[in-house]
Amino acid sequence: MLDVDVRRRFGDFLLKARFQAAGGVTALFGRSGSGKTSLVNLLAGLERPEAGRIAIDDQVLFDKDRGIDVPPERRRIGYVFQDARLFPHLSVRANLTYGMRLVPVAERHQDFHAVVALLGLEPLLQRRPRALSGGEKQRVAIGRALLASPRLLLMDEPLASLDAPRKEEILPLIERLRDELAVPVVYVSHVMEEVVRLADTLVLLSDGAVAAVGGVEELSARLDLRPVTGRHEAGAVLAVTVAGHDAEFGLSRLEFLGNSLLVPRLDLEIGATLRIRIRARDVALALEPPAGTSILNVIGGVVREIEAGDGPRVDVLIDAGAPLIARITRRSAHALGLEPGKTVFALIKAVAIDRQSLGGRGARART
């Protein structure tokens, strides 16, 4: 359990954050300047809070009132930065073992060979950082942090400096260390696809304060949090189960809470659980199930909330067992007579599922 309650002013910017998170991956999400990096620096001990408390399980790292401030090197916290920050004069092997050597043998919970195998670093061990690609450098940086046997791993936008192919190289590795090594992670990002794919707990930061804490599915469906989660990328996150595959047409059937979705075929076994994100802009609404349409997914539900701004668009929250969000025009909402309690049908194109955020996280969906 990570228990955080801190306050620190950085010039004109006040950071005041309070939250708890239990194991797994805790994502700190917010716009640039919301305080994400400042907060992880306080956790790491690189900056000192003016007030508050930081604890991991029963180990207090900082408590202003009790005069406790554990130095960074004794906090047993691994830190992976945006850039790898490897020692240029050391080989990959020496970089990996740098922090490991500082940990007493009896306290090491990560095996060198296991981490090297997990991250695919064996061919790189004799190289120097200048001979590595960006993705390779980040893999080494992750390995170095893990081999220090941390009780908590901080990852500050570790994919921000990488191109799309390198990101796809690193993301599965982060999933594997989450699932196989069971090291708690605080993951900083401003990219919702990464959060949906990786996180167990979501902490939303806005202007130095915690706007909300909770599960990814829960917070993504709240219309009042769109200014923080992103208006343009608004959408719902569903925990689903792979229920079948259609080999003839290259489709997979996903089930959630008595409903099903057809999506382009996923290379997953039947019974596998994952999260999917459906963007609000990819959902249309109808008052009756349409006939003669190319849209494969028609899901009935009830309007729960309508939020309209000054522009031509409105966001409609639909209860379909799990929440869905549709972004339509105010004119369409008026023409359909939409109001809370009205039955509607959500129309979702199979090819519209956000494949970049598919993640094997989330509780097994009830069917």
N, C-alpha and C positions, 0 to 999 in steps of 0.2 A: 504493500500500500504506500503510495506517494501522497504525502500530506503537505500542502503548500499554502502559506498565508504570508505574503510579503508586501512590503511597501518600499519604493525607492524613487526619488526624483532625479531625473537626468536633465539638467538645465530646466527648460520650460515644460518638459514631458514628465508626467507623473504616472508611474506604473504601480498599480494596486491590484494584486491578483490573489485569489483564494479559490482553491479547488482540491479535490481528492480524486485519486485514480488507483484502480487495483489492477496491477499486472498488465500483461499484454502490451499493446501499442497505444499510447496516448498521443493524439495529434493536437498540436497547437496550431490553430488555423486563423488567419486574418489577413487583412490587407497589409502591404508594406507600411511600416511605421506604426503598426498596432502594438508592438512591444514583445514580439515573439522571441527574437534573439536576445533582447535584454533580459527576458525572463529565464532563458536557459543559461545565460551567463551567471545569473544569481544562483541557479541550482548547482552549477559547476563550482561555484566559489570564486569565479573570476571577477565578479562584482559583489559588493556586500550590501544587503538590504539595510535600510534605515530602521526598519521595525519588522517584527513578524517571526515566523518559524518555518523551518523546512525539515521534514523527517522522512526517512524511508523505513517502513516497518517500525521497529523499536529503536532505530538509530537516529538520534537527533543530530542534524548537520549544522543547523543554525537556530538559535533562540536568543533574541535580543534581550528579553527580560532575564534570562538565566545566564547570560554572558557566554553562550556557547557559539563558537565559530570555527568549525573544523576546517583546516587548510585544504586547498584543492587537491593536493597530492595524497591526502589521507581520506578523501571522501569516497574513493573507489567508484568513481563515475567516469565512464568512457565518453569521449566527445568526438564526433565526426563532423567536420566543418564543411562549408560549401565547397571550398577548395581543399585538396587532400592534405596539404601541409606536411608532406613527407620530408625526412632529412635527406637532402640531395647527395651528401657524401657517403651515405650508408646504402648497402644493398637492400633489396626487398626483405630478405631474411632478417637482416639486422634491424630494419625498421619494425618488422613484426614483433621481434623479441625485445624491443627497447623497453616498453612498459612492463612486459612479462617478467623481466629480470628483477623489477622492483617489488614484486609480489612474493611473499613467502610461499614456499612450495606447498605447505599445508593449506593455504588459502586459495590456491589456484583451482578454478572450476572449469576452465576451458583448456582443452588439449590442443597443442600446437598442430599436430598432424590432422586432427579432425577439422580444425578451422581452415587450414590450408586446403583440405579436400573440399570442404563446403563451398569455399569461395573460388575454387579453381586456380589456386596460386602456385602450384607446384612448378609449372614451366617458367615462372617469373622470379624465383627465389634468388638467382644470382645476378639479376639485372639491377641497375641503378634507376631511380625515378625518372631521369631524363629520357630513358629508353621505353617508357610506358605510355600508353594512350590515356586519355582522360578517364575512361571507364576502369582501366586497370589500376590507375592511381587510387580511385575511390574504393575499389575492392581491397587494396592493400591497407588503406586508411581504416576501413571497417574491421579488417582482420587485426590490425594493431590495437584498436580500441577493445575488441573482444578478448584478446589475449592478455589484457591487463585484468581479466576476471572481474569486470565491474558488477556492482549490484544494480546499476542503472546505466543505460546507454542513451546519450543525447545525440540526436541527428538533426543538424541545423540545415535544412534545405539541401540535402546531400546530392540531389539531382539537378540543382539549379544551373550549374555550369556545363551540363552535358547536353549533347544533341539527342534527338529522339532514339536513334539506334542504341546509344550508350545507356539511355534511361531504361530501355527494355532489357538491357543486359543486367542492370543493377536491381531493378524492382523484384524480380523473382528471387534474388539472393536475400533481399531484406525479408521477403516472405518466409524463406527457409530458416533464416536465423530466428525469426519470430516463432515459427512453428516447431523447429527442431531443437533449438538451444534454450528456449524459454527465458531469454534475458529481457527484462522489462525495458521498454523503449519510450522515450519522449521524442516525437517526430515533428519537426517544424516544417510547415508547408503553407503555400498560398494557392496550391493546385488541388482542386476538389477531387480529381480523378485519383490522385495518390492517396488521399485520405480515405476515400471509399474502399480502395483496394487493400489498405493496410491496417486501418485503425480499429480498436475496440472502443475507446473512449474519445470523444471529441470535446476539446476545450476551445470555445470561440472567443477570440480577443478583439476588442475594438477600442481604440484610443486609450490603451493602457489598462483597460478593465476587462474582467471576464464577463462576457455577455450571456453565456450559457455553457453548461456542462451536461453531457449525456451521451447516449448512444448515437451512432451515425444515422441510423434510420429515423430515430425520433427527431433529431434536430434539423435534419434536411427537409422535413415535412412542415416545419413551422414557418408560416408566411411572414410573421413578424421579425424573423431573423434574416430575411433576404438581404438587407443592407450589409450584413456581415458575411453570409455564405455566398453572396454574389447574385445580383438581380439577373444578369444576362444568362448565367449558367444555372438558374433555378431548376430544381427537379426533385424527384422523390427517389429514395433508395429502398430497395426491397430485398429481404432475405428469402431466397428461393431454393428449391430442390430440383435437380435434374431428374425428370420423370420419364424421358424417352427420347429417341432419335428417329428422324425420318430420313432414311438413307436415300430414297428416290429423289427427294427435293432438297436435301442438304440442310435440314432444319433440326433444331432441338426443342423439346417441350419442357418448360419450366413451370413448376407449381408453387403457389403461395396461397394459404388461407382459403382453399376451395376454388381458387381461380387458376388459370393457366395462361402462359404466354408462349408463342412460337418465335424463335430467334434463329439467326444463321447458326449452323451446327457448331457446337462447342466440343472440344476434345476432352470431355469429362465423362467419368463413369456414371451410370444411373445410380441415383442416391446421393451423389455429391452435392454439397451445399455451397452456395456462394452468394455474393451480393451483386445486384445489378442496379444501375442508375438510369432512370428514364427522365430525360429533360422535359421541362414543362412545354417548351416550344414544339416538341414532337408529339403532343397529345391534343387531339381534337375531340369535340363533344357532340353528341346527338341525343335527341329525346327518345328515339326508338332505335333498335338494332338495324343498321342499314343493310339493304340487299344489293347484290350486284356490285360489290366493291372489291378492290384489290387489297384492302387492309385486312390482315389476318387476325389481329387481336382486337376483340370487342369485349369490354369488361364493364359490367353494370356496377353502379355505385350510387351514393347519395351525396349531394353537395353539402359540405360542412361549413365552408367559409369562402367569402369572395373578397378579394382585396384589389381595389382599383386606385391608381394614381391619377395624375392630371393628364396623362397621355392617352393614347387610343387603346392601350392594352389593359387587361385585367388578369389576375391569377386566381384560379378556382381550385380549392382544395376539395378532393373527392374522397370519400370513405368507401373503398372497395374491399373491405376486410383489412387491407393495408392502405396507407395513404397514397394517392396519386395527385399530381398537380398539373393542371392544364393552363396554358397561356393562350388566351384568345382575345379578340377585339371587344371593346365595350359594346360595339354595335351588335356583335354576335350574342353576347351575354343578354342584351336587351331583347333581341329577337327571340331567343329561346326562353325568355322569362325566368332566368336562373335566379334562385334564391336558396338560402339554407333549407335543407329538407327535401329538395326536389330530386327525383330520380333521374339519372342521366346515364349515358353509355360512353365510356372513354374509348377512343379509337387510336390505336398505336401501331404504326408500321413495324413489321418485324425487323427491318434493316435499320431502324432508328435507335436500337438499343446501344447505349454508350459502351462500346467494347473496350475502350481504354481504361475504364474504371472497374472492369470485372475483377472481383476479388473473392478469394475463398474464405471470407470471414463472415461472422454473423451466426446466430443460433439457427439450428435446423428449422426450416420453415414448417409450420403446421399446415396440413393439407386435409 
